[in-house]
Amino acid sequence: MGSRDQVCLACDGRGLLMDDEEWQYTCKICNGDGFMPQHTNVANRQLADTDEMNRILD
């Protein structure tokens, strides 16, 4: 893993996010890479497509 300043803060470098029911999703911030320089802006501000249980759909 790269240096701590390059790790995605949203997924902590894992590339996956988990909800309270332990469903895992690809991180939308780093696109599953796990790395994102902390000095860059998040350009992907589009709404996520969700189902009736508010789970993110791919």
C-alpha positions as a printed NumPy array, in Angstrom:
array([[  0.   ,   0.   ,   0.   ],
       [  1.179,   3.536,  -0.726],
       [  1.903,   6.24 ,   1.756],
       [ -0.882,   7.323,   4.094],
       [ -1.376,  10.658,   2.292],
       [ -2.359,   8.78 ,  -0.91 ],
       [ -4.932,   6.44 ,   0.696],
       [ -8.631,   7.091,   0.034],
       [-10.201,   8.396,   3.228],
       [-13.665,   7.098,   2.353],
       [-12.691,   3.406,   2.183],
       [ -9.401,   3.577,   4.123],
       [ -7.518,   2.127,   1.163],
       [ -9.583,  -1.068,   0.834],
       [-11.535,   0.015,  -2.254],
       [-14.756,  -1.263,  -0.693],
       [-17.408,   0.305,   1.504],
       [-19.694,  -1.711,   3.788],
       [-23.183,  -0.863,   5.019],
       [-24.743,  -1.801,   8.355],
       [-25.954,  -5.144,   6.952],
       [-22.363,  -5.919,   5.856],
       [-23.07 ,  -5.608,   2.127],
       [-19.885,  -4.499,   0.388],
       [-19.765,  -1.941,  -2.412],
       [-17.043,  -0.51 ,  -4.624],
       [-15.939,   2.847,  -3.279],
       [-17.385,   5.615,  -5.479],
       [-14.719,   8.112,  -4.379],
       [-11.618,   6.204,  -5.546],
       [-13.448,   3.817,  -7.95 ],
       [-12.16 ,   0.824,  -5.996],
       [ -8.47 ,   1.723,  -6.342],
       [ -7.991,   2.548,  -2.675],
       [ -5.717,   5.471,  -3.548],
       [ -6.541,   9.118,  -3.96 ],
       [ -4.248,  12.071,  -3.288],
       [ -5.691,  14.052,  -0.388],
       [ -5.066,  17.413,  -2.063],
       [ -7.382,  16.677,  -5.025],
       [-11.074,  17.522,  -5.187],
       [-13.739,  14.876,  -5.552],
       [-15.021,  15.339,  -9.09 ],
       [-17.619,  12.551,  -9.073],
       [-20.555,  14.228,  -7.348],
       [-23.321,  12.341,  -9.157],
       [-26.063,  10.672,  -7.146],
       [-25.753,   6.94 ,  -6.68 ],
       [-28.512,   4.703,  -8.048],
       [-30.119,   2.88 ,  -5.089],
       [-32.792,   0.266,  -4.534],
       [-35.749,   0.503,  -2.129],
       [-33.459,  -0.503,   0.787],
       [-31.026,   2.353,  -0.125],
       [-28.343,  -0.078,  -1.29 ],
       [-26.119,   1.233,  -4.068],
       [-26.714,  -0.411,  -7.435],
       [-23.896,  -0.775,  -9.97 ]])
